[in-house]
């Protein structure tokens, strides 16, 4: 188990069996953490479902107020019944009053019915029923809950899983390669979480506003739970992966596949590629723009980060070269045998020709 919480050194030598044992241990640790987080998410599955439902509820609230959903139509009918009940209560109260000039027996009968009428009016709901997702199969609520819970468990357990993967791969890298890849590995979970948050706050609500409201007056809209959660999960995962563009670009520059200058010259192709990637992601034209714009901005940010690393590496190489040259010069001077100049070498050769 110790190999799952520490990394093997580059100079360590392990046999194939020891490598497999390390891999098995790290997989067990990742599975245990995922199972623990899954249990925690399952315990709070109601909060997670409400969290995913919130963008859709905000969109459908306006439709419900216009009576374009079954719950909205029920709410409008309830409001109409409540108004009729309040008007009836007011009329009965006026008729039961002594000044109504009705016979005393009739006024007494109306006065006796008034408390029951008020009690029935108070039972009418003040707000329309909440718009809930629809399930069609007997087991769909259970399977849908498991799907959402597993999705959140994977997101929350991702840092530990990536750490175990990093710990298994790290011994095969040289120290220089390790220094180059460590910042990128640290940025992966942060960028993934940022992409998921951006998808939840910006892309998913925009896609829902367009798709749910499109020609909504012509349809009786029933949103099924399974397809909605798959749609939301696809968008969130896609945005999390899209935000990994800086890691891929900077990694390519670090290993020498491309240079920042080449990336700058390829801006036009990058813009077309961003639009193509956004077109393949789920959503509509509005969602495509919301996905393509940050994707291109991430490309530009990747160029800046790659340029910074290149300048830093060049400055470090220059310092190392200067230090090595200075050390060589000081060593030669200490030996009392400084390096001959070019002119001295020519004079020595010329003198040898006349001997």
Secondary structure as UniProt FT lines:
FT   HELIX           2..4
FT   TURN            10..11
FT   HELIX           16..43
FT   HELIX           45..65
FT   TURN            66..67
FT   HELIX           70..96
FT   HELIX           98..100
FT   HELIX           104..123
FT   HELIX           140..170
FT   TURN            171..172
FT   HELIX           175..198
FT   HELIX           199..203
FT   HELIX           204..213
FT   TURN            214..215
FT   HELIX           216..218
FT   HELIX           225..242
FT   TURN            243..244
FT   HELIX           245..254
FT   TURN            255..256
FT   HELIX           260..265
FT   HELIX           267..280
FT   HELIX           285..334
FT   TURN            335..336
FT   HELIX           342..353
//
